[in-house]
Amino acid sequence: MSTFDLIAIGDTVTDAFIKLKDPSAHVDIDHDVREICMRFADKVPYEEVYVIPAVGNSANAAVASARLGLKTALVSNVGDDYFGTECIQELSKNGVATDFVIAHKGRRTNYHYVLWYDSDRTILIKHEEYDYKLPDIDSPRWVYISSLASNSLPFHRELERFLESHPETKLAFQPGTFQMKLGKDELAGFYRRSEIFFCNKEEAQRILKTGEKDIKTLLKEMCAIGPKTVVITDGPQGAYAYDGNQALFMRAYPDPKPPYERTGAGDAFSSTVTAALALGLDLKEALRWGPVNSMSVVQQVGAQAGLLTRQAIEELLIKAPADYQPKEI
């Protein structure tokens, strides 16, 4: 087995996108809280459905990295059902090695329902509780760890031991829901070990248990718990990075038209920045790459259809506005 450039570790899922439309659904906004509303006990018509296999934070990162030219694999779990087979086939088709994807006998593959309204979505999620084990992955140059199910704490301990025994492997950490619920103390080893860490602004507040809104303060407080570089995204408003010395702001890449569907924009950004670093680019250039892939992803349905090749990103960067550069804040 030859060493991989990047191995992503996390749950894989099939997403069923159910496109809702007026008047069957609408969004209520009350004190900045948005709620999608439908009549209870009614038959609610939908416009169309798209079923997209082999997605999820880590699977998306693996596909993005493979498309950018890195030798990439995924450590994940599926059931031995139709959807598991389909996920493995889809990963292979996208150039991701599936040597470490385990199909569990008699178990189901994760399947989520995405209620898609306008350009945004609400996701109904259920993580199957697999028996997590780390296969022999040798010594990849990077590992990208993200969302895992709520029974995976022992697996996190195994991952920590692997990282301790492989100091040459760099860690990109994009915590999922369960990992954020565990808190920064329970996963202190991951934060300390992170070469680069990603979350959005609301997630940073949740992890730090703070109501702080100043982005520079959030960056510094997050950096203080261990990561060498912290990146905090703020949706269409852009992203911020801090490496312990310099704080940067990176604007969004201009959308050619209004976003069609936003699922996977954050994954595209985080994984593209990581892949750019793995390709040898510095942080400032990596931050220019990330929003390009996010822009492309939101123009299509699902997290992977819009992921670009390295050549496509470089061509779009040539066309970027003159002010499309990281700025010190």
Residue frames as qw, qx, qy, qz and C-alpha x, y, z in Angstrom:
[[0.000, 0.888, 0.460, 0.000, 0.00, 0.00, 0.00],
 [0.416, 0.315, -0.013, 0.853, 1.44, 3.35, -1.02],
 [0.152, -0.423, -0.462, 0.765, 0.98, 6.43, 1.13],
 [0.155, 0.776, 0.554, 0.260, -1.98, 8.69, 0.37],
 [0.182, 0.387, -0.049, 0.903, -1.78, 12.47, 0.14],
 [0.371, -0.204, 0.290, -0.858, -5.01, 12.83, 2.09],
 [0.285, -0.268, -0.919, -0.047, -7.31, 10.41, 3.88],
 [0.409, -0.353, 0.031, -0.841, -10.71, 11.71, 4.97],
 [0.221, -0.132, -0.924, 0.283, -12.32, 10.06, 8.00],
 [0.339, 0.119, 0.341, -0.869, -16.03, 10.33, 8.77],
 [0.515, 0.339, 0.745, -0.255, -19.53, 9.12, 8.05],
 [0.039, 0.037, -0.648, -0.760, -20.93, 8.68, 4.55],
 [0.382, 0.426, 0.606, -0.553, -24.57, 9.25, 3.65],
 [0.164, 0.382, 0.688, 0.595, -27.06, 9.24, 0.82],
 [0.125, 0.336, 0.267, -0.894, -29.00, 12.51, 0.59],
 [0.177, 0.551, 0.757, 0.302, -32.52, 12.66, -0.82],
 [0.020, -0.151, -0.037, 0.988, -33.26, 16.27, -1.83],
 [0.104, 0.632, 0.767, 0.034, -36.99, 17.01, -1.71],
 [0.126, 0.106, 0.127, 0.978, -37.68, 20.33, -3.40],
 [0.028, 0.644, 0.682, -0.344, -40.61, 22.13, -1.76],
 [0.134, 0.280, 0.329, 0.892, -42.44, 25.05, -3.29],
 [0.286, 0.195, 0.331, -0.878, -45.08, 27.66, -2.51],
 [0.389, -0.607, 0.181, -0.669, -47.83, 27.42, -1.41],
 [0.866, -0.216, -0.451, -0.022, -47.16, 23.99, 0.18],
 [0.696, -0.363, -0.270, 0.557, -44.38, 25.44, 2.33],
 [0.132, 0.890, -0.017, 0.437, -43.16, 28.81, 3.49],
 [0.576, 0.024, -0.459, 0.676, -40.55, 30.28, 5.81],
 [0.345, -0.895, -0.241, -0.151, -41.50, 32.22, 8.93],
 [0.486, 0.321, -0.359, 0.729, -38.97, 34.60, 10.47],
 [0.507, -0.808, -0.220, -0.205, -39.36, 35.50, 14.13],
 [0.445, -0.843, 0.296, 0.060, -36.55, 37.33, 15.96],
 [0.180, 0.692, -0.671, -0.199, -33.97, 36.20, 13.39],
 [0.436, -0.101, 0.892, -0.054, -35.06, 32.55, 13.76],
 [0.502, 0.250, -0.474, -0.679, -36.24, 31.05, 10.48],
 [0.518, 0.023, 0.816, -0.254, -38.70, 28.18, 10.48],
 [0.247, 0.048, -0.735, -0.630, -39.91, 26.16, 7.52],
 [0.459, 0.139, 0.566, -0.671, -43.67, 25.68, 7.85],
 [0.313, -0.054, -0.790, -0.525, -46.10, 23.19, 6.36],
 [0.679, -0.283, 0.011, -0.677, -49.66, 22.27, 7.30],
 [0.243, -0.258, 0.899, -0.257, -49.69, 19.41, 9.81],
 [0.512, 0.221, 0.806, -0.198, -51.51, 16.19, 8.81],
 [0.544, 0.685, -0.016, -0.484, -51.80, 17.48, 5.25],
 [0.829, 0.222, 0.371, 0.355, -50.63, 15.97, 1.96],
 [0.099, -0.841, 0.189, 0.497, -47.81, 18.29, 0.97],
 [0.809, 0.560, 0.112, 0.138, -46.90, 18.35, -2.72],
 [0.456, -0.615, 0.354, 0.537, -43.25, 18.66, -3.70],
 [0.438, 0.751, -0.243, -0.431, -41.69, 19.77, -6.97],
 [0.801, 0.402, -0.444, 0.005, -39.02, 17.08, -7.51],
 [0.766, -0.576, 0.285, 0.026, -36.53, 14.82, -5.73],
 [0.532, 0.649, -0.534, 0.104, -32.82, 14.15, -6.28],
 [0.901, -0.419, 0.105, 0.040, -31.10, 11.18, -4.62],
 [0.375, 0.787, -0.447, 0.199, -27.35, 11.74, -4.25],
 [0.937, -0.284, -0.156, 0.133, -25.12, 8.97, -2.84],
 [0.784, -0.004, -0.139, 0.605, -21.72, 9.09, -1.11],
 [0.064, 0.749, -0.062, 0.657, -21.92, 12.51, 0.50],
 [0.704, -0.658, -0.193, 0.183, -21.26, 13.81, 4.02],
 [0.140, -0.950, 0.241, 0.138, -18.53, 16.15, 5.26],
 [0.492, -0.506, 0.645, 0.292, -15.65, 13.70, 4.92],
 [0.652, 0.344, 0.628, 0.252, -16.86, 12.06, 1.71],
 [0.321, 0.934, 0.158, 0.026, -17.24, 15.53, 0.20],
 [0.234, -0.854, 0.416, 0.205, -13.71, 16.41, 1.28],
 [0.639, -0.170, 0.688, 0.299, -12.37, 13.21, -0.26],
 [0.578, 0.610, 0.495, 0.222, -14.06, 13.86, -3.61],
 [0.111, 0.991, -0.041, -0.059, -12.95, 17.51, -3.62],
 [0.401, -0.692, 0.543, 0.255, -9.34, 16.50, -2.92],
 [0.666, 0.091, 0.678, 0.297, -9.34, 13.77, -5.56],
 [0.470, 0.797, 0.358, 0.128, -10.76, 16.17, -8.13],
 [0.018, -0.973, 0.219, 0.072, -7.95, 18.61, -7.31],
 [0.632, 0.593, -0.491, 0.087, -5.34, 15.97, -8.04],
 [0.276, -0.551, 0.706, -0.350, -4.45, 14.49, -4.66],
 [0.499, 0.014, -0.863, -0.070, -4.16, 10.76, -4.08],
 [0.423, -0.288, 0.308, -0.802, -7.14, 10.39, -1.75],
 [0.377, -0.183, -0.907, -0.031, -8.93, 7.71, 0.28],
 [0.509, -0.463, 0.027, -0.725, -11.90, 7.62, 2.64],
 [0.165, -0.022, -0.918, 0.360, -12.24, 5.80, 5.97],
 [0.508, -0.083, 0.066, -0.855, -15.95, 5.28, 6.45],
 [0.238, 0.099, 0.945, -0.201, -18.79, 2.82, 7.05],
 [0.534, 0.058, -0.309, -0.785, -21.86, 1.81, 5.07],
 [0.764, -0.020, 0.530, -0.367, -24.41, -0.97, 5.24],
 [0.266, -0.118, 0.871, 0.397, -24.42, -4.02, 2.98],
 [0.457, 0.622, 0.561, -0.300, -27.58, -2.71, 1.32],
 [0.558, 0.649, 0.369, 0.363, -28.18, -1.19, -2.11],
 [0.008, 0.993, -0.014, 0.115, -27.30, 2.30, -0.91],
 [0.586, -0.652, 0.404, 0.260, -23.97, 1.14, 0.54],
 [0.710, 0.151, 0.525, 0.443, -22.99, -0.49, -2.73],
 [0.343, 0.843, 0.287, 0.300, -24.02, 2.64, -4.60],
 [0.273, -0.946, 0.153, 0.086, -21.94, 4.85, -2.27],
 [0.665, -0.393, 0.500, 0.393, -18.81, 2.76, -2.81],
 [0.607, 0.435, 0.505, 0.433, -19.30, 2.79, -6.58],
 [0.136, 0.960, 0.172, 0.172, -19.81, 6.57, -6.58],
 [0.439, -0.815, 0.297, 0.234, -16.66, 7.19, -4.55],
 [0.686, -0.104, 0.558, 0.455, -14.62, 5.01, -6.90],
 [0.467, 0.698, 0.430, 0.331, -16.07, 6.81, -9.90],
 [0.028, -0.992, 0.005, -0.120, -14.84, 10.07, -8.38],
 [0.553, 0.581, -0.453, 0.389, -11.29, 8.81, -7.94],
 [0.427, -0.621, 0.466, -0.463, -11.47, 8.14, -4.19],
 [0.388, 0.193, -0.898, 0.081, -9.88, 4.90, -2.98],
 [0.722, -0.387, -0.053, -0.571, -12.43, 2.81, -1.07],
 [0.561, 0.193, -0.767, 0.244, -9.98, 0.34, 0.50],
 [0.129, 0.004, -0.696, 0.707, -11.01, 1.58, 3.95],
 [0.553, -0.110, -0.025, -0.825, -14.79, 1.79, 3.45],
 [0.068, -0.020, 0.978, -0.195, -16.38, -1.07, 5.42],
 [0.578, -0.182, -0.401, -0.687, -19.76, -2.52, 4.43],
 [0.265, -0.197, 0.785, -0.524, -21.35, -3.88, 7.63],
 [0.255, -0.171, -0.908, -0.286, -23.40, -7.03, 7.23],
 [0.253, -0.585, -0.769, 0.048, -27.06, -6.56, 8.11],
 [0.181, -0.570, -0.273, 0.754, -26.70, -2.82, 8.68],
 [0.369, 0.841, 0.388, 0.075, -28.22, 0.13, 6.84],
 [0.466, 0.224, 0.081, 0.852, -26.40, 2.92, 5.09],
 [0.050, -0.485, -0.325, 0.810, -26.93, 6.43, 6.46],
 [0.139, 0.510, 0.636, 0.563, -29.81, 8.08, 4.61],
 [0.067, -0.409, -0.333, 0.847, -30.81, 11.71, 5.12],
 [0.231, 0.725, 0.608, 0.227, -33.76, 13.71, 3.85],
 [0.259, -0.164, 0.019, 0.952, -33.06, 17.25, 2.68],
 [0.178, 0.801, 0.557, -0.126, -36.04, 19.60, 2.69],
 [0.392, -0.002, 0.279, 0.877, -34.99, 22.04, 0.01],
 [0.104, 0.864, 0.483, -0.097, -36.79, 25.38, -0.06],
 [0.165, 0.971, -0.139, -0.106, -35.63, 28.32, -2.16],
 [0.553, 0.632, -0.510, 0.185, -31.79, 28.16, -2.16],
 [0.150, -0.488, 0.730, -0.454, -31.42, 26.74, 1.36],
 [0.703, -0.087, -0.672, -0.218, -32.29, 23.52, 3.14],
 [0.576, -0.482, 0.483, -0.450, -33.22, 21.74, 6.37],
 [0.508, 0.286, -0.807, -0.092, -31.76, 18.25, 6.75],
 [0.851, -0.356, 0.141, -0.359, -33.41, 15.37, 8.61],
 [0.344, 0.562, -0.744, 0.107, -30.46, 13.28, 9.80],
 [0.899, -0.347, 0.178, -0.199, -29.96, 9.84, 11.35],
 [0.209, 0.636, -0.742, 0.030, -26.50, 8.36, 11.91],
 [0.940, -0.094, -0.314, -0.097, -26.38, 4.57, 12.04],
 [0.464, -0.747, 0.462, -0.112, -24.26, 3.35, 14.95],
 [0.836, 0.382, -0.390, 0.059, -21.52, 1.34, 13.30],
 [0.821, -0.483, 0.089, 0.290, -18.68, -0.45, 15.09],
 [0.302, 0.923, -0.236, 0.045, -15.95, 2.05, 14.33],
 [0.819, -0.345, 0.260, 0.377, -12.41, 0.78, 13.85],
 [0.162, 0.864, -0.343, -0.331, -9.37, 2.40, 12.29],
 [0.952, 0.259, 0.068, 0.148, -7.84, 0.26, 9.53],
 [0.636, -0.356, 0.253, 0.636, -4.15, 0.31, 8.74],
 [0.399, 0.897, 0.189, -0.014, -3.87, 3.56, 6.79],
 [0.726, 0.231, -0.043, 0.646, -0.06, 3.74, 6.86],
 [0.328, -0.523, -0.163, 0.770, 1.20, 7.36, 7.14],
 [0.337, 0.765, 0.432, 0.339, -0.83, 9.75, 4.97],
 [0.329, 0.248, -0.089, 0.907, 0.50, 13.27, 4.55],
 [0.312, -0.184, 0.166, -0.917, -2.86, 14.64, 5.73],
 [0.096, -0.406, -0.908, 0.038, -5.95, 13.32, 7.47],
 [0.270, -0.247, -0.114, -0.924, -9.23, 15.21, 7.33],
 [0.150, -0.278, -0.905, 0.283, -11.54, 14.33, 10.21],
 [0.335, -0.183, -0.070, -0.922, -15.18, 15.38, 10.37],
 [0.670, -0.213, 0.136, -0.698, -18.68, 14.21, 11.31],
 [0.323, 0.060, -0.943, 0.054, -19.11, 10.87, 13.11],
 [0.578, -0.509, -0.505, -0.389, -22.04, 9.33, 15.00],
 [0.431, -0.719, 0.228, -0.496, -22.71, 9.70, 18.72],
 [0.941, -0.319, 0.114, -0.003, -21.31, 6.24, 19.59],
 [0.766, 0.522, -0.168, 0.335, -17.89, 7.06, 18.13],
 [0.303, -0.894, 0.296, -0.144, -16.07, 8.39, 21.22],
 [0.808, -0.346, 0.428, 0.212, -13.90, 5.23, 21.55],
 [0.731, 0.486, 0.269, 0.396, -13.01, 5.63, 17.86],
 [0.096, 0.952, -0.103, 0.271, -11.93, 9.21, 18.56],
 [0.596, -0.692, 0.404, 0.050, -9.56, 7.89, 21.20],
 [0.843, 0.077, 0.420, 0.327, -8.14, 5.47, 18.65],
 [0.484, 0.781, 0.138, 0.370, -7.69, 8.34, 16.20],
 [0.241, -0.934, 0.239, -0.112, -5.90, 10.38, 18.87],
 [0.759, -0.412, 0.457, 0.212, -3.47, 7.52, 19.46],
 [0.749, 0.429, 0.333, 0.380, -2.83, 7.28, 15.72],
 [0.221, 0.925, -0.004, 0.309, -2.09, 11.00, 15.50],
 [0.496, -0.801, 0.335, 0.008, 0.24, 10.83, 18.49],
 [0.772, -0.221, 0.523, 0.285, 2.21, 8.00, 16.89],
 [0.585, 0.443, 0.432, 0.524, 2.32, 9.68, 13.45],
 [0.172, -0.737, -0.119, 0.643, 3.60, 13.24, 14.05],
 [0.215, -0.166, 0.548, 0.791, 4.45, 13.52, 10.35],
 [0.032, 0.524, 0.768, 0.367, 0.73, 13.37, 9.43],
 [0.070, -0.036, 0.127, -0.989, -1.03, 16.74, 9.40],
 [0.043, 0.494, 0.848, -0.188, -4.60, 17.04, 10.67],
 [0.214, -0.209, -0.214, -0.930, -7.43, 19.11, 9.23],
 [0.047, -0.333, -0.866, 0.371, -10.35, 19.09, 11.67],
 [0.326, -0.203, -0.254, -0.887, -13.89, 20.15, 10.74],
 [0.140, 0.070, 0.880, -0.449, -16.05, 19.00, 13.67],
 [0.325, -0.365, -0.690, -0.535, -19.54, 17.68, 13.10],
 [0.525, -0.598, -0.129, -0.592, -22.54, 17.97, 15.42],
 [0.883, -0.398, -0.239, 0.064, -21.54, 15.19, 17.84],
 [0.681, 0.109, -0.224, 0.689, -17.93, 16.36, 17.99],
 [0.020, -0.518, 0.082, -0.851, -19.07, 19.86, 18.90],
 [0.706, -0.563, -0.174, -0.393, -21.42, 18.47, 21.57],
 [0.853, -0.159, -0.336, 0.366, -18.49, 16.62, 23.15],
 [0.267, -0.961, 0.024, 0.073, -16.83, 19.96, 23.74],
 [0.405, 0.794, -0.411, 0.192, -13.32, 21.28, 23.41],
 [0.387, -0.608, 0.647, -0.248, -12.06, 19.56, 26.56],
 [0.883, 0.018, 0.450, -0.134, -13.19, 16.05, 25.60],
 [0.818, 0.477, 0.178, 0.269, -11.49, 16.39, 22.21],
 [0.218, -0.914, 0.224, 0.258, -8.60, 18.55, 23.39],
 [0.618, -0.266, 0.597, 0.436, -6.12, 16.26, 21.63],
 [0.525, 0.562, 0.535, 0.350, -7.72, 16.98, 18.26],
 [0.067, 0.992, 0.101, 0.028, -7.65, 20.74, 18.75],
 [0.436, -0.748, 0.396, 0.305, -4.01, 20.66, 19.88],
 [0.624, -0.087, 0.662, 0.407, -3.04, 18.45, 16.96],
 [0.520, 0.746, 0.416, -0.003, -4.85, 20.41, 14.23],
 [0.452, -0.011, 0.306, 0.838, -2.69, 21.92, 11.54],
 [0.193, -0.122, -0.221, -0.948, -5.84, 23.71, 10.42],
 [0.091, 0.382, 0.831, -0.393, -9.31, 23.88, 11.97],
 [0.152, -0.219, -0.453, -0.851, -12.61, 24.86, 10.34],
 [0.005, 0.543, 0.794, -0.275, -16.02, 25.88, 11.66],
 [0.052, 0.678, 0.358, 0.640, -18.57, 28.61, 11.03],
 [0.035, -0.465, 0.295, -0.834, -19.18, 31.61, 13.29],
 [0.727, -0.409, -0.001, -0.551, -22.12, 30.10, 15.17],
 [0.934, -0.064, -0.331, 0.114, -20.21, 26.85, 15.69],
 [0.435, 0.359, -0.437, 0.701, -17.23, 28.75, 17.11],
 [0.368, -0.464, 0.235, -0.771, -19.53, 30.36, 19.67],
 [0.907, -0.244, -0.147, -0.311, -20.99, 26.93, 20.52],
 [0.829, 0.128, -0.415, 0.354, -17.57, 25.29, 20.94],
 [0.299, 0.312, -0.401, 0.808, -16.22, 28.13, 23.05],
 [0.317, -0.638, -0.681, 0.168, -19.52, 28.49, 24.98],
 [0.205, -0.350, -0.103, 0.908, -19.57, 32.21, 24.41],
 [0.334, 0.807, 0.474, -0.114, -21.84, 34.89, 23.06],
 [0.261, -0.579, 0.298, 0.712, -18.84, 36.78, 21.71],
 [0.643, 0.686, 0.333, -0.071, -19.52, 38.19, 18.25],
 [0.093, 0.875, -0.393, -0.269, -16.23, 39.89, 17.42],
 [0.935, 0.327, -0.135, -0.006, -14.59, 37.68, 14.81],
 [0.382, 0.635, -0.558, 0.374, -11.00, 38.52, 15.77],
 [0.444, -0.459, 0.587, -0.498, -11.72, 37.58, 19.38],
 [0.941, 0.047, 0.195, -0.271, -13.31, 34.29, 18.30],
 [0.764, 0.528, -0.347, 0.135, -10.32, 33.50, 16.09],
 [0.134, 0.604, -0.634, 0.463, -7.84, 34.14, 18.89],
 [0.636, -0.319, 0.503, -0.490, -9.85, 32.23, 21.50],
 [0.967, 0.195, 0.033, -0.160, -10.18, 29.26, 19.18],
 [0.604, 0.595, -0.460, 0.263, -6.49, 29.37, 18.33],
 [0.227, -0.617, 0.578, -0.482, -5.68, 29.41, 22.06],
 [0.848, -0.194, 0.391, -0.302, -7.09, 25.89, 22.49],
 [0.734, -0.249, 0.589, 0.228, -4.57, 24.44, 20.08],
 [0.745, 0.545, 0.331, 0.194, -4.95, 24.66, 16.30],
 [0.500, -0.183, 0.230, 0.815, -2.01, 26.14, 14.39],
 [0.099, -0.036, -0.330, -0.938, -4.43, 27.86, 12.01],
 [0.252, 0.467, 0.737, -0.419, -8.10, 28.60, 12.65],
 [0.078, -0.123, -0.513, -0.846, -10.57, 29.34, 9.85],
 [0.220, 0.454, 0.688, -0.522, -14.06, 30.62, 10.70],
 [0.078, 0.290, 0.643, 0.705, -16.59, 30.97, 7.89],
 [0.201, 0.397, 0.428, -0.787, -19.54, 33.35, 7.81],
 [0.556, 0.569, 0.600, -0.089, -21.59, 32.09, 4.89],
 [0.522, 0.705, 0.291, 0.381, -21.86, 34.45, 1.91],
 [0.176, -0.981, 0.074, 0.034, -20.15, 37.15, 3.99],
 [0.443, 0.699, -0.529, 0.186, -16.78, 35.43, 3.58],
 [0.905, -0.252, -0.280, 0.197, -14.23, 33.68, 5.79],
 [0.165, -0.893, 0.353, -0.223, -11.61, 34.61, 8.37],
 [0.905, 0.061, -0.325, 0.266, -8.31, 32.95, 9.24],
 [0.277, -0.871, 0.348, -0.208, -5.76, 33.31, 12.03],
 [0.852, 0.230, -0.419, 0.215, -2.39, 31.56, 12.27],
 [0.702, -0.502, -0.260, 0.433, -1.34, 32.92, 15.64],
 [0.401, -0.249, 0.089, 0.877, 0.26, 35.99, 14.10],
 [0.127, 0.107, -0.319, -0.933, -1.93, 37.41, 11.36],
 [0.419, 0.456, 0.695, -0.365, -5.72, 37.61, 11.01],
 [0.019, -0.092, 0.610, 0.787, -7.08, 37.57, 7.45],
 [0.566, 0.445, 0.435, -0.541, -10.43, 38.11, 5.78],
 [0.143, -0.057, 0.794, 0.589, -11.29, 36.40, 2.48],
 [0.521, 0.285, 0.079, -0.801, -14.35, 37.59, 0.57],
 [0.740, 0.275, 0.606, -0.100, -16.62, 35.25, -1.36],
 [0.237, -0.063, 0.651, 0.719, -15.92, 34.63, -5.03],
 [0.416, 0.244, -0.018, -0.876, -18.56, 36.43, -7.13],
 [0.550, 0.274, 0.778, -0.128, -21.55, 34.26, -8.00],
 [0.079, 0.017, 0.623, 0.778, -22.26, 34.16, -11.76],
 [0.455, -0.400, -0.435, -0.666, -25.97, 33.95, -10.85],
 [0.565, -0.491, 0.322, -0.580, -27.98, 33.53, -7.63],
 [0.119, -0.266, 0.946, -0.143, -27.18, 30.30, -5.71],
 [0.622, -0.077, -0.579, -0.521, -29.37, 27.37, -6.70],
 [0.867, -0.423, -0.234, -0.124, -28.87, 25.11, -3.65],
 [0.050, -0.848, 0.436, -0.299, -26.38, 25.71, -0.82],
 [0.923, -0.344, 0.175, -0.020, -25.65, 22.22, 0.54],
 [0.896, 0.047, 0.106, 0.430, -21.93, 21.50, 0.70],
 [0.275, 0.892, -0.083, 0.350, -20.66, 25.07, 0.33],
 [0.444, -0.801, 0.376, -0.143, -18.86, 24.91, 3.66],
 [0.885, -0.148, 0.403, 0.182, -17.38, 21.48, 2.93],
 [0.696, 0.615, 0.130, 0.348, -16.20, 22.69, -0.47],
 [0.024, 0.926, -0.240, 0.292, -14.45, 25.67, 1.11],
 [0.614, -0.650, 0.440, -0.082, -12.79, 23.74, 3.96],
 [0.892, 0.008, 0.402, 0.204, -11.65, 20.78, 1.88],
 [0.610, 0.720, 0.064, 0.325, -10.38, 22.98, -0.95],
 [0.135, -0.902, 0.348, -0.216, -8.30, 25.11, 1.43],
 [0.751, -0.431, 0.500, 0.019, -6.88, 21.89, 2.92],
 [0.861, 0.325, 0.312, 0.237, -6.18, 20.38, -0.50],
 [0.369, 0.882, -0.112, 0.269, -4.44, 23.56, -1.63],
 [0.378, -0.781, 0.482, -0.122, -2.17, 23.40, 1.42],
 [0.849, -0.134, 0.502, 0.089, -1.48, 19.74, 0.67],
 [0.730, 0.603, 0.184, 0.265, -0.55, 20.75, -2.89],
 [0.651, -0.064, -0.050, 0.755, 2.09, 23.08, -1.43],
 [0.064, 0.710, 0.204, 0.672, 0.35, 26.46, -1.61],
 [0.162, 0.049, -0.536, 0.827, 0.58, 28.94, 1.25],
 [0.059, 0.499, 0.744, -0.440, -2.40, 29.93, 3.40],
 [0.211, 0.527, 0.022, -0.823, -3.20, 33.13, 1.50],
 [0.310, 0.226, -0.679, -0.626, -3.41, 31.35, -1.84],
 [0.114, -0.213, -0.969, 0.051, -5.33, 28.45, -0.30],
 [0.143, 0.514, 0.541, -0.650, -7.89, 30.95, 1.01],
 [0.323, 0.423, -0.300, -0.792, -8.37, 32.23, -2.55],
 [0.227, 0.056, -0.911, -0.340, -9.05, 28.69, -3.79],
 [0.076, 0.249, 0.885, -0.385, -11.73, 27.81, -1.23],
 [0.364, 0.496, 0.333, -0.715, -14.47, 30.29, -2.19],
 [0.340, 0.349, -0.590, -0.644, -14.14, 29.39, -5.88],
 [0.215, -0.072, -0.968, -0.105, -15.23, 25.82, -5.21],
 [0.123, 0.410, 0.691, -0.582, -18.00, 27.01, -2.87],
 [0.348, 0.452, -0.103, -0.815, -19.31, 29.31, -5.59],
 [0.358, 0.204, -0.773, -0.483, -19.39, 26.44, -8.06],
 [0.083, -0.154, -0.965, 0.194, -21.06, 23.98, -5.67],
 [0.231, 0.438, 0.547, -0.675, -24.02, 26.24, -4.87],
 [0.386, 0.362, -0.349, -0.773, -24.86, 26.48, -8.57],
 [0.545, 0.049, -0.771, -0.326, -25.88, 22.80, -8.63],
 [0.802, -0.430, -0.051, -0.411, -27.82, 20.31, -6.49],
 [0.950, -0.246, -0.105, 0.162, -25.87, 18.55, -3.76],
 [0.461, -0.818, 0.247, 0.240, -22.39, 18.84, -2.34],
 [0.626, -0.298, 0.571, 0.440, -20.29, 17.31, -5.12],
 [0.628, 0.613, 0.441, 0.189, -21.66, 18.01, -8.59],
 [0.230, 0.966, -0.008, 0.121, -20.04, 21.46, -8.71],
 [0.632, -0.630, 0.309, 0.329, -16.63, 20.51, -7.31],
 [0.496, 0.835, -0.205, -0.119, -13.91, 21.71, -9.67],
 [0.894, 0.120, -0.055, 0.429, -10.58, 20.46, -10.96],
 [0.488, -0.531, 0.037, 0.692, -7.36, 22.32, -10.23],
 [0.302, 0.162, 0.464, 0.817, -7.27, 23.64, -13.80],
 [0.106, -0.723, -0.558, -0.395, -10.81, 25.00, -13.53],
 [0.439, -0.802, -0.255, 0.314, -10.05, 26.79, -10.25],
 [0.477, -0.335, 0.215, 0.784, -6.87, 28.31, -11.63],
 [0.184, 0.391, 0.541, 0.722, -8.73, 29.55, -14.71],
 [0.248, -0.827, -0.470, -0.183, -11.42, 31.19, -12.55],
 [0.518, -0.656, -0.100, 0.539, -8.76, 32.81, -10.38],
 [0.387, 0.040, 0.349, 0.853, -7.29, 34.45, -13.49],
 [0.073, -0.568, -0.515, -0.637, -10.74, 35.99, -14.10],
 [0.404, -0.633, -0.561, 0.349, -11.21, 37.06, -10.46],
 [0.005, 0.970, 0.105, 0.220, -11.69, 40.75, -9.58],
 [0.417, 0.586, -0.416, 0.557, -8.55, 42.65, -8.65],
 [0.324, -0.548, 0.444, -0.630, -9.63, 42.88, -5.01],
 [0.948, -0.169, -0.170, -0.209, -10.15, 39.11, -4.70],
 [0.499, 0.395, -0.609, 0.474, -7.30, 38.77, -2.21],
 [0.608, -0.534, -0.518, 0.279, -7.03, 37.99, 1.52],
 [0.048, 0.754, -0.098, 0.648, -6.93, 41.19, 3.56],
 [0.397, -0.034, -0.674, 0.622, -5.39, 41.66, 6.98],
 [0.391, -0.729, -0.354, -0.436, -7.88, 42.63, 9.67]]
